[in-house]
Amino acid sequence: MSSLLTPTKAAQFLNIPEGTLAQWRSQRRGPPFIKLESRLVRYRQSDLENYLSKHAVETNLTTDMLSLKVSPNEEEKKESRSNHPWKSRRKSSC
């Protein structure tokens, strides 16, 4: 069984202000919580861990770097766009 945390301890666990958790509860956002009686709120540590896992953004530096490389076809596309007849060109005022 996962341990139950007070909103203060849950906020510390998530490294966010306790007021943010209170706003999330009132908006039905954020991690799941348990409401005992009318005012007693608790968070399962496992729910907080799952919440963090679901919101983790994975990055892949290799994929990001590959997307920055310009293929030869991209160079051709850029050139054809710059010579496009609809593009307005500045006229020199000589």
C-alpha positions in Angstrom: 0.0 0.0 0.0 1.3 3.4 -1.0 1.8 6.0 1.8 -0.6 8.9 2.1 0.9 12.4 2.0 -0.6 15.7 3.2 -0.9 18.4 0.6 2.2 20.1 2.1 4.3 16.9 1.7 2.8 16.3 -1.7 3.8 19.8 -2.8 7.3 19.3 -1.5 7.5 15.9 -3.3 6.4 17.6 -6.6 8.5 20.7 -5.9 5.6 23.1 -6.4 3.8 25.6 -4.2 1.0 24.1 -2.0 -1.3 26.7 -3.4 -0.9 25.2 -6.9 -2.1 21.9 -5.7 -5.1 23.6 -4.1 -5.9 25.3 -7.4 -5.5 22.1 -9.3 -7.9 20.3 -6.9 -10.5 23.0 -7.3 -10.2 22.8 -11.1 -10.1 19.0 -11.1 -6.6 19.0 -12.6 -3.3 17.6 -11.4 -2.6 14.4 -9.7 -5.4 12.3 -8.2 -6.2 13.0 -4.6 -8.2 11.4 -1.8 -10.7 13.5 0.2 -11.5 12.1 3.6 -14.5 13.7 5.3 -15.1 17.3 4.1 -11.7 18.9 4.4 -9.1 16.2 4.9 -7.1 15.8 1.6 -4.3 13.2 1.0 -2.2 12.1 -1.9 -0.9 8.6 -2.6 2.8 8.7 -3.3 2.3 6.2 -6.1 -0.2 8.6 -7.7 2.3 11.4 -7.5 5.0 9.2 -9.1 2.6 8.1 -11.9 1.6 11.8 -12.5 5.2 12.8 -12.9 5.9 9.8 -15.2 3.0 10.7 -17.4 4.2 14.3 -17.8 7.8 13.5 -18.5 8.9 14.8 -21.9 11.4 12.6 -23.6 13.9 14.1 -25.9 16.3 12.5 -28.3 19.2 14.6 -29.2 20.2 12.4 -32.1 16.7 12.8 -33.7 16.8 16.5 -33.1 20.2 16.9 -34.7 19.2 14.8 -37.7 16.1 17.0 -38.3 18.4 20.1 -38.5 20.4 18.7 -41.4 19.3 20.0 -44.7 19.1 17.4 -47.5 20.1 18.2 -51.1 16.4 18.2 -52.0 15.7 20.8 -49.4 18.3 23.1 -50.9 16.7 22.7 -54.3 13.3 23.6 -52.8 14.7 26.7 -51.2 16.2 27.8 -54.5 13.0 27.3 -56.4 11.1 29.2 -53.7 13.4 32.2 -54.0 13.0 32.3 -57.8 9.2 32.0 -57.5 7.4 34.5 -59.8 4.9 35.5 -57.2 7.6 36.6 -54.7 7.8 40.3 -54.6 11.3 41.6 -55.2 12.6 45.0 -54.1 13.3 47.3 -56.9 16.2 49.5 -56.6 15.5 53.2 -56.8 18.4 54.4 -59.0 
